[in-house]
Amino acid sequence: MKRILHVALLCGLTLTGAGIPAWAHHSFAAAYDMSKQITIQGTIVEVRLTNPHSHFFLDVKNPETGKTERWSFEAGTPSGMIRNGYNKNEIKAGTVVTIKGYHARDLTQNAGMLQQLIMPDGKTYGMFGPQEGAAGR
């Protein structure tokens, strides 16, 4: 009887552990409101190419209060960005950029999903790296 209990417990723990990676990776639509498009201009503080998604952190001056706020934007996978021609040294801290994207569902957060990042020279990066053609310049 003890053996059956141990096997059942082990199976239960295995199934619980198998669900954690699926639970940890979210859908963009679950985290971001695709009906709330935003455009934010700010200064790059940090770019993180970490799995499962890349993140861009900006300091943004709040037009109402005049205070600087930290914003974060989630983008595609690092491998997708690099495969599409993104170089980790292209977007440096201190660069003023414009980001178009979607606000987090939690409106108290200064967070969003990156749709486009536009450099001062007009070069445009999408969710998965540089964009080609007329839209990219």
PyRosetta script that sets phi, psi and omega in degrees:
from pyrosetta import init, pose_from_sequence

init()
pose = pose_from_sequence("MKRILHVALLCGLTLTGAGIPAWAHHSFAAAYDMSKQITIQGTIVEVRLTNPHSHFFLDVKNPETGKTERWSFEAGTPSGMIRNGYNKNEIKAGTVVTIKGYHARDLTQNAGMLQQLIMPDGKTYGMFGPQEGAAGR")
pose.set_psi(1, -39.0)
pose.set_omega(1, 178.7)
pose.set_phi(2, -62.1)
pose.set_psi(2, -38.6)
pose.set_omega(2, -178.9)
pose.set_phi(3, -63.5)
pose.set_psi(3, -41.0)
pose.set_omega(3, 179.2)
pose.set_phi(4, -64.6)
pose.set_psi(4, -41.3)
pose.set_omega(4, 178.4)
pose.set_phi(5, -63.1)
pose.set_psi(5, -43.2)
pose.set_omega(5, 178.9)
pose.set_phi(6, -64.5)
pose.set_psi(6, -41.6)
pose.set_omega(6, 179.1)
pose.set_phi(7, -64.4)
pose.set_psi(7, -42.8)
pose.set_omega(7, 179.4)
pose.set_phi(8, -63.9)
pose.set_psi(8, -41.6)
pose.set_omega(8, 178.7)
pose.set_phi(9, -64.4)
pose.set_psi(9, -43.6)
pose.set_omega(9, 179.1)
pose.set_phi(10, -63.1)
pose.set_psi(10, -42.2)
pose.set_omega(10, 178.6)
pose.set_phi(11, -63.8)
pose.set_psi(11, -42.2)
pose.set_omega(11, 178.9)
pose.set_phi(12, -62.6)
pose.set_psi(12, -43.6)
pose.set_omega(12, 178.9)
pose.set_phi(13, -66.5)
pose.set_psi(13, -37.9)
pose.set_omega(13, 178.7)
pose.set_phi(14, -63.6)
pose.set_psi(14, -46.3)
pose.set_omega(14, 179.8)
pose.set_phi(15, -65.0)
pose.set_psi(15, -38.4)
pose.set_omega(15, 177.5)
pose.set_phi(16, -64.2)
pose.set_psi(16, -45.2)
pose.set_omega(16, 179.6)
pose.set_phi(17, -64.9)
pose.set_psi(17, -33.7)
pose.set_omega(17, -179.5)
pose.set_phi(18, -67.9)
pose.set_psi(18, -27.1)
pose.set_omega(18, -179.0)
pose.set_phi(19, -81.9)
pose.set_psi(19, -15.8)
pose.set_omega(19, -176.3)
pose.set_phi(20, -62.5)
pose.set_psi(20, -47.4)
pose.set_omega(20, 179.4)
pose.set_phi(21, -60.3)
pose.set_psi(21, -39.2)
pose.set_omega(21, 178.8)
pose.set_phi(22, -66.3)
pose.set_psi(22, -37.8)
pose.set_omega(22, 179.3)
pose.set_phi(23, -69.6)
pose.set_psi(23, -36.8)
pose.set_omega(23, -176.0)
pose.set_phi(24, -69.6)
pose.set_psi(24, -33.2)
pose.set_omega(24, -179.6)
pose.set_phi(25, -89.8)
pose.set_psi(25, 120.4)
pose.set_omega(25, -174.9)
pose.set_phi(26, -103.2)
pose.set_psi(26, 164.8)
pose.set_omega(26, 172.5)
pose.set_phi(27, -83.7)
pose.set_psi(27, 140.7)
pose.set_omega(27, 176.8)
pose.set_phi(28, -60.1)
pose.set_psi(28, -38.7)
pose.set_omega(28, -178.8)
pose.set_phi(29, -65.1)
pose.set_psi(29, -26.9)
pose.set_omega(29, 178.4)
pose.set_phi(30, -74.7)
pose.set_psi(30, -31.8)
pose.set_omega(30, -175.6)
pose.set_phi(31, -95.9)
pose.set_psi(31, -25.5)
pose.set_omega(31, -174.2)
pose.set_phi(32, -124.6)
pose.set_psi(32, 142.9)
pose.set_omega(32, -178.9)
pose.set_phi(33, -89.4)
pose.set_psi(33, 103.9)
pose.set_omega(33, -176.1)
pose.set_phi(34, -69.0)
pose.set_psi(34, -4.8)
pose.set_omega(34, 175.7)
pose.set_phi(35, -96.7)
pose.set_psi(35, -3.5)
pose.set_omega(35, -179.3)
pose.set_phi(36, -113.9)
pose.set_psi(36, 75.9)
pose.set_omega(36, 179.1)
pose.set_phi(37, -74.7)
pose.set_psi(37, 138.7)
pose.set_omega(37, -179.1)
pose.set_phi(38, -130.8)
pose.set_psi(38, 155.1)
pose.set_omega(38, 172.2)
pose.set_phi(39, -128.1)
pose.set_psi(39, 122.2)
pose.set_omega(39, -175.9)
pose.set_phi(40, -125.1)
pose.set_psi(40, 134.5)
pose.set_omega(40, 173.3)
pose.set_phi(41, -114.4)
pose.set_psi(41, 132.7)
pose.set_omega(41, -178.7)
pose.set_phi(42, -164.8)
pose.set_psi(42, -176.4)
pose.set_omega(42, -177.8)
pose.set_phi(43, -105.2)
pose.set_psi(43, 127.5)
pose.set_omega(43, 178.9)
pose.set_phi(44, -61.7)
pose.set_psi(44, 129.6)
pose.set_omega(44, 175.6)
pose.set_phi(45, -104.3)
pose.set_psi(45, -41.0)
pose.set_omega(45, -176.7)
pose.set_phi(46, -159.0)
pose.set_psi(46, 146.0)
pose.set_omega(46, 171.7)
pose.set_phi(47, -121.5)
pose.set_psi(47, 125.0)
pose.set_omega(47, 178.8)
pose.set_phi(48, -114.7)
pose.set_psi(48, 117.8)
pose.set_omega(48, 173.5)
pose.set_phi(49, -98.7)
pose.set_psi(49, 82.1)
pose.set_omega(49, -178.9)
pose.set_phi(50, -127.1)
pose.set_psi(50, 148.1)
pose.set_omega(50, 178.3)
pose.set_phi(51, -77.1)
pose.set_psi(51, 147.2)
pose.set_omega(51, 6.3)
pose.set_phi(52, -85.7)
pose.set_psi(52, -15.5)
pose.set_omega(52, -179.4)
pose.set_phi(53, -135.9)
pose.set_psi(53, 151.7)
pose.set_omega(53, 176.0)
pose.set_phi(54, -78.8)
pose.set_psi(54, 156.8)
pose.set_omega(54, 179.2)
pose.set_phi(55, -136.1)
pose.set_psi(55, 141.0)
pose.set_omega(55, 175.7)
pose.set_phi(56, -117.0)
pose.set_psi(56, 127.3)
pose.set_omega(56, -179.4)
pose.set_phi(57, -111.6)
pose.set_psi(57, 131.0)
pose.set_omega(57, -177.0)
pose.set_phi(58, -129.1)
pose.set_psi(58, 149.5)
pose.set_omega(58, 166.7)
pose.set_phi(59, -98.1)
pose.set_psi(59, 126.2)
pose.set_omega(59, -174.3)
pose.set_phi(60, -126.8)
pose.set_psi(60, 132.5)
pose.set_omega(60, 177.1)
pose.set_phi(61, -82.4)
pose.set_psi(61, 121.3)
pose.set_omega(61, 178.3)
pose.set_phi(62, -71.4)
pose.set_psi(62, 121.4)
pose.set_omega(62, -176.3)
pose.set_phi(63, -66.6)
pose.set_psi(63, -24.0)
pose.set_omega(63, -178.6)
pose.set_phi(64, -83.9)
pose.set_psi(64, -42.4)
pose.set_omega(64, -175.0)
pose.set_phi(65, -101.2)
pose.set_psi(65, -19.9)
pose.set_omega(65, -176.6)
pose.set_phi(66, 79.4)
pose.set_psi(66, -3.5)
pose.set_omega(66, -179.5)
pose.set_phi(67, -83.4)
pose.set_psi(67, 151.0)
pose.set_omega(67, 176.8)
pose.set_phi(68, -85.6)
pose.set_psi(68, 131.0)
pose.set_omega(68, 179.8)
pose.set_phi(69, -120.6)
pose.set_psi(69, 146.4)
pose.set_omega(69, 176.9)
pose.set_phi(70, -90.5)
pose.set_psi(70, 126.2)
pose.set_omega(70, 176.4)
pose.set_phi(71, -114.1)
pose.set_psi(71, 149.7)
pose.set_omega(71, 173.9)
pose.set_phi(72, -127.5)
pose.set_psi(72, 139.4)
pose.set_omega(72, 177.7)
pose.set_phi(73, -125.7)
pose.set_psi(73, 130.6)
pose.set_omega(73, 179.1)
pose.set_phi(74, -92.6)
pose.set_psi(74, 137.4)
pose.set_omega(74, 179.8)
pose.set_phi(75, -125.0)
pose.set_psi(75, -161.4)
pose.set_omega(75, -177.4)
pose.set_phi(76, -76.0)
pose.set_psi(76, -174.4)
pose.set_omega(76, 179.8)
pose.set_phi(77, -68.5)
pose.set_psi(77, 146.5)
pose.set_omega(77, 177.2)
pose.set_phi(78, -56.8)
pose.set_psi(78, -42.0)
pose.set_omega(78, -178.7)
pose.set_phi(79, -64.7)
pose.set_psi(79, -37.2)
pose.set_omega(79, 177.4)
pose.set_phi(80, -65.1)
pose.set_psi(80, -41.0)
pose.set_omega(80, 179.4)
pose.set_phi(81, -65.9)
pose.set_psi(81, -45.5)
pose.set_omega(81, -179.1)
pose.set_phi(82, -66.0)
pose.set_psi(82, -41.8)
pose.set_omega(82, 178.9)
pose.set_phi(83, -61.1)
pose.set_psi(83, -31.2)
pose.set_omega(83, -180.0)
pose.set_phi(84, -89.3)
pose.set_psi(84, 7.4)
pose.set_omega(84, 173.2)
pose.set_phi(85, 104.4)
pose.set_psi(85, 7.1)
pose.set_omega(85, 178.8)
pose.set_phi(86, -76.4)
pose.set_psi(86, 134.6)
pose.set_omega(86, 177.4)
pose.set_phi(87, -112.1)
pose.set_psi(87, 128.7)
pose.set_omega(87, -174.7)
pose.set_phi(88, -60.7)
pose.set_psi(88, -15.6)
pose.set_omega(88, 179.4)
pose.set_phi(89, -94.2)
pose.set_psi(89, 2.1)
pose.set_omega(89, -176.4)
pose.set_phi(90, -75.6)
pose.set_psi(90, -40.6)
pose.set_omega(90, -176.7)
pose.set_phi(91, -108.6)
pose.set_psi(91, 102.9)
pose.set_omega(91, -173.4)
pose.set_phi(92, -99.3)
pose.set_psi(92, 154.8)
pose.set_omega(92, 174.0)
pose.set_phi(93, -56.6)
pose.set_psi(93, 139.1)
pose.set_omega(93, -179.9)
pose.set_phi(94, 97.6)
pose.set_psi(94, -11.5)
pose.set_omega(94, 179.4)
pose.set_phi(95, -79.4)
pose.set_psi(95, 130.8)
pose.set_omega(95, 176.6)
pose.set_phi(96, -85.0)
pose.set_psi(96, 124.8)
pose.set_omega(96, -177.9)
pose.set_phi(97, -130.4)
pose.set_psi(97, 163.0)
pose.set_omega(97, 171.9)
pose.set_phi(98, -114.8)
pose.set_psi(98, 130.6)
pose.set_omega(98, 177.9)
pose.set_phi(99, -117.7)
pose.set_psi(99, 130.1)
pose.set_omega(99, 172.5)
pose.set_phi(100, -107.8)
pose.set_psi(100, 135.9)
pose.set_omega(100, -178.9)
pose.set_phi(101, -174.2)
pose.set_psi(101, -151.7)
pose.set_omega(101, -176.8)
pose.set_phi(102, -128.4)
pose.set_psi(102, 136.5)
pose.set_omega(102, -177.3)
pose.set_phi(103, -72.8)
pose.set_psi(103, 150.4)
pose.set_omega(103, 173.9)
pose.set_phi(104, -60.1)
pose.set_psi(104, 149.4)
pose.set_omega(104, 177.6)
pose.set_phi(105, -60.3)
pose.set_psi(105, -34.4)
pose.set_omega(105, 175.9)
pose.set_phi(106, -81.3)
pose.set_psi(106, 102.3)
pose.set_omega(106, -174.1)
pose.set_phi(107, -70.0)
pose.set_psi(107, -8.5)
pose.set_omega(107, 176.8)
pose.set_phi(108, -80.6)
pose.set_psi(108, -12.1)
pose.set_omega(108, 179.9)
pose.set_phi(109, -91.9)
pose.set_psi(109, 140.7)
pose.set_omega(109, 171.4)
pose.set_phi(110, -90.6)
pose.set_psi(110, 73.9)
pose.set_omega(110, -174.5)
pose.set_phi(111, -146.3)
pose.set_psi(111, 152.4)
pose.set_omega(111, 178.3)
pose.set_phi(112, -159.8)
pose.set_psi(112, 174.7)
pose.set_omega(112, 175.1)
pose.set_phi(113, -103.1)
pose.set_psi(113, 125.6)
pose.set_omega(113, -178.1)
pose.set_phi(114, -73.2)
pose.set_psi(114, 127.9)
pose.set_omega(114, 171.5)
pose.set_phi(115, -104.2)
pose.set_psi(115, -45.3)
pose.set_omega(115, 176.7)
pose.set_phi(116, -143.9)
pose.set_psi(116, 140.6)
pose.set_omega(116, 171.8)
pose.set_phi(117, -118.8)
pose.set_psi(117, 122.1)
pose.set_omega(117, -175.7)
pose.set_phi(118, -111.7)
pose.set_psi(118, 122.3)
pose.set_omega(118, 179.8)
pose.set_phi(119, -78.3)
pose.set_psi(119, 164.1)
pose.set_omega(119, 178.8)
pose.set_phi(120, -57.4)
pose.set_psi(120, -30.6)
pose.set_omega(120, -179.7)
pose.set_phi(121, -86.0)
pose.set_psi(121, 2.6)
pose.set_omega(121, 178.3)
pose.set_phi(122, 94.5)
pose.set_psi(122, -10.7)
pose.set_omega(122, 178.0)
pose.set_phi(123, -61.3)
pose.set_psi(123, 134.8)
pose.set_omega(123, -174.0)
pose.set_phi(124, -117.1)
pose.set_psi(124, 135.4)
pose.set_omega(124, 174.9)
pose.set_phi(125, -114.6)
pose.set_psi(125, 136.3)
pose.set_omega(125, 174.8)
pose.set_phi(126, -97.3)
pose.set_psi(126, -169.6)
pose.set_omega(126, -178.1)
pose.set_phi(127, -57.2)
pose.set_psi(127, -31.5)
pose.set_omega(127, -178.0)
pose.set_phi(128, -117.7)
pose.set_psi(128, 33.0)
pose.set_omega(128, 173.4)
pose.set_phi(129, 112.9)
pose.set_psi(129, -163.4)
pose.set_omega(129, -175.9)
pose.set_phi(130, -58.2)
pose.set_psi(130, 144.7)
pose.set_omega(130, 176.8)
pose.set_phi(131, -104.4)
pose.set_psi(131, 136.7)
pose.set_omega(131, -177.0)
pose.set_phi(132, -89.1)
pose.set_psi(132, 163.7)
pose.set_omega(132, 171.1)
pose.set_phi(133, 75.3)
pose.set_psi(133, -162.5)
pose.set_omega(133, -174.6)
pose.set_phi(134, -61.3)
pose.set_psi(134, -35.2)
pose.set_omega(134, -179.6)
pose.set_phi(135, -67.3)
pose.set_psi(135, -24.7)
pose.set_omega(135, -177.9)
pose.set_phi(136, -87.4)
pose.set_psi(136, -3.0)
pose.set_omega(136, 179.5)
pose.set_phi(137, -126.9)
pose.dump_pdb("model.pdb")
